[in-house]
């Protein structure tokens, strides 16, 4: 386990986003990247459910690009949320943490593009 504040974690996520290839970022449309301690369900769940929820490293909230048409005026952005507690619990060094953040970002961006979990795992982004 690594100790890292939410602010420091948010900064790391931003740094890892900056290191993604430009063509990956250019293909994202109307997506907000957020960080949170854990999924909302952890705060209201009992301790057994909370422990299971710590396996959730990130989440894509939206409609995959393969399943939607054009965005209209005033639509809220899709969200990619990266969770601090799961990452901190799984990593013991900053290098591991950075690597896990990159994997999570790639995984959730894959969901934006309509790639399912099975294929993401096959590609090594699971």
C-alpha positions as CSV (number, residue, x, y, z in Angstrom):
1,X,0.0,0.0,0.0
2,X,1.2,3.5,-0.8
3,X,0.1,6.6,1.0
4,X,-1.0,9.5,-1.3
5,X,-3.4,12.3,-0.8
6,X,-6.3,12.9,-3.2
7,X,-4.6,16.1,-4.4
8,X,-1.3,14.4,-5.1
9,X,-3.2,11.5,-6.8
10,X,-5.1,13.9,-9.0
11,X,-1.8,15.5,-10.1
12,X,-0.4,12.0,-11.0
13,X,-3.5,11.2,-13.0
14,X,-3.1,14.5,-14.9
15,X,0.6,13.8,-15.5
16,X,-0.3,10.3,-16.9
17,X,-3.0,11.9,-19.1
18,X,-0.4,14.3,-20.5
19,X,1.8,11.3,-21.4
20,X,-0.9,9.5,-23.5
21,X,-0.3,9.7,-27.3
22,X,-1.9,12.8,-28.9
23,X,-4.0,10.7,-31.2
24,X,-5.6,8.9,-28.3
25,X,-6.6,12.2,-26.7
26,X,-7.7,13.7,-30.0
27,X,-10.3,11.0,-30.4
28,X,-12.0,11.7,-27.1
29,X,-15.0,13.9,-27.5
30,X,-16.8,15.5,-24.6
31,X,-15.1,13.5,-21.8
32,X,-14.3,14.8,-18.3
33,X,-11.5,13.1,-16.3
34,X,-12.2,13.0,-12.6
35,X,-10.6,11.5,-9.5
36,X,-12.3,10.3,-6.4
37,X,-11.4,8.3,-3.3
38,X,-13.7,5.4,-4.2
39,X,-17.0,4.7,-5.9
40,X,-20.0,6.3,-4.1
41,X,-21.2,2.9,-3.1
42,X,-18.2,2.4,-0.8
43,X,-19.3,5.3,1.5
44,X,-22.7,3.8,2.1
45,X,-21.7,0.1,2.0
46,X,-20.9,-2.2,4.8
47,X,-17.2,-3.2,5.3
48,X,-17.4,-6.4,3.2
49,X,-18.9,-4.5,0.2
50,X,-16.4,-1.7,0.7
51,X,-13.5,-4.1,0.5
52,X,-14.9,-5.6,-2.7
53,X,-15.4,-2.1,-4.2
54,X,-11.7,-1.4,-3.6
55,X,-11.1,-3.6,-6.6
56,X,-12.7,-0.9,-8.8
57,X,-9.8,1.2,-10.1
58,X,-11.8,3.3,-12.5
59,X,-15.2,3.8,-14.2
60,X,-16.5,5.1,-17.5
61,X,-19.8,6.8,-17.2
62,X,-21.4,7.6,-20.5
63,X,-22.5,6.2,-23.9
64,X,-19.7,4.5,-25.9
65,X,-18.8,6.3,-29.1
66,X,-19.8,3.2,-31.0
67,X,-23.4,3.5,-29.7
68,X,-24.2,7.1,-30.1
69,X,-24.7,9.8,-32.7
70,X,-23.5,13.3,-32.6
71,X,-23.5,15.3,-29.3
72,X,-26.1,18.1,-29.2
73,X,-25.8,21.5,-27.7
74,X,-25.5,21.5,-23.9
75,X,-25.0,17.8,-23.2
76,X,-23.1,16.9,-20.1
77,X,-19.8,15.2,-20.8
78,X,-19.1,11.6,-20.3
79,X,-16.9,10.9,-17.3
80,X,-13.8,8.8,-16.7
81,X,-13.3,8.5,-13.0
82,X,-10.1,7.2,-11.5
83,X,-10.3,5.9,-7.9
84,X,-7.5,6.7,-5.4
85,X,-8.1,4.1,-2.7
86,X,-8.0,1.1,-5.0
87,X,-4.8,2.3,-6.6
88,X,-3.1,3.1,-3.3
89,X,-4.1,-0.3,-1.9
90,X,-2.7,-2.2,-4.9
91,X,0.6,-0.4,-5.2
92,X,3.7,-0.1,-3.0
93,X,5.9,2.2,-5.1
94,X,5.3,5.3,-7.2
95,X,6.4,3.5,-10.3
96,X,3.7,0.8,-9.7
97,X,1.2,3.6,-9.0
98,X,2.0,5.4,-12.3
99,X,1.8,2.1,-14.2
100,X,-1.6,1.2,-12.7
101,X,-3.0,4.7,-13.4
102,X,-1.9,4.3,-17.1
103,X,-3.6,1.0,-17.3
104,X,-6.8,2.3,-15.8
105,X,-6.8,5.3,-18.1
106,X,-6.3,3.1,-21.1
107,X,-9.0,0.7,-19.9
108,X,-11.6,3.4,-19.4
109,X,-10.7,5.2,-22.6
110,X,-11.2,1.8,-24.3
111,X,-14.8,1.7,-22.8
112,X,-15.4,5.1,-24.3
113,X,-14.5,3.6,-27.7
114,X,-16.9,0.7,-27.1
115,X,-14.3,-2.0,-26.2
116,X,-15.6,-4.5,-23.7
117,X,-13.7,-5.9,-20.6
118,X,-12.9,-9.2,-22.3
119,X,-11.1,-7.5,-25.2
120,X,-9.4,-5.0,-22.9
121,X,-8.0,-7.9,-20.9
122,X,-6.8,-9.6,-24.1
123,X,-5.0,-6.4,-25.1
124,X,-3.4,-6.2,-21.7
125,X,-5.4,-3.2,-20.4
126,X,-7.5,-5.1,-17.9
